[in-house]
Amino acid sequence: MRYIEPHAHMVSRTTDDYTSMVTAGCVAVCEPAFWAGFDRCSVDGFRDYFRQLTEIEPRRAARYGLPHFSWLCINPKESEDLGLAEDVLSIIPEFLDKPNVLGIGEIGLNKNSRNEVKIFERHVQIAVENDRLILVHTPHLEDKLKGTKLILDVLRNAGVRPGRTLIDHVEEHTVRQVLDAGHWAGITLYPESKATPARAIDMVEQYAAERLWLNSACDWGHSDPLAVPKTALEMRRRGHSAAAIDALIFGNPLRFLSQYSGFKVADHVGGSV
Ligand SMILES: [Zn+2]
């Protein structure tokens, strides 16, 4: 089995996790900027975090033969502080041209507040101006449907090319809107919230899977860095072919991420888009 982990917060994971992922067949890992489990109190905290995402973590991953890529932003939770958010937006250009930076993410909404929408629009503007890919976080539980609609409106109004935007954490009640708008959709596999392997594969079976990917979104909380390969086992159990599994967990993320010319998988892996 080979797979790409398109959404993992590796700064909060152990070296054992790297070993397990590579052993299970992981050939590239992508890390969106996000909340660190606490609110940072100054722009300097973000400058250090962006250095970690663009310099330090790629070096740590390389020790396991794993190419590491990142996305940059201030997450929606901390965007509530407009002053801090503007300060962070102003330093993103310092890091945007680092070779492992895929684009802007994971931006989006958390509580669907006015300030979050404002900073989401500013991020989208930066991505459009610099012709970069976009990774979008959608809110949790009862806020998800409303937030997804707001997000789709902002992206449409900004003239974003839908095929260059992935909207993450979709569930049964939001996946159709995202795919119908022409975007890519990410299904997040969590032990207790978001999707289980069975729910994820139900969605894959129900919708055309060409613009879907799976991710673990593993972070500092209760989460599983092996959620993607474990879900591949669920597909195998249901009788999906090896080619269909490979397309979903390797081919699809490869196709989306290769829109950034610097994206690559581990040297030992063949594979074409
Ligand atoms: Zn995340």
Boltz pocket constraint, residues with backbone or C-beta under 6 A from the ligand:
constraints:
  - pocket:
      binder: B
      contacts: [[A, 7], [A, 9], [A, 32], [A, 34], [A, 106], [A, 217]]
      max_distance: 6.0
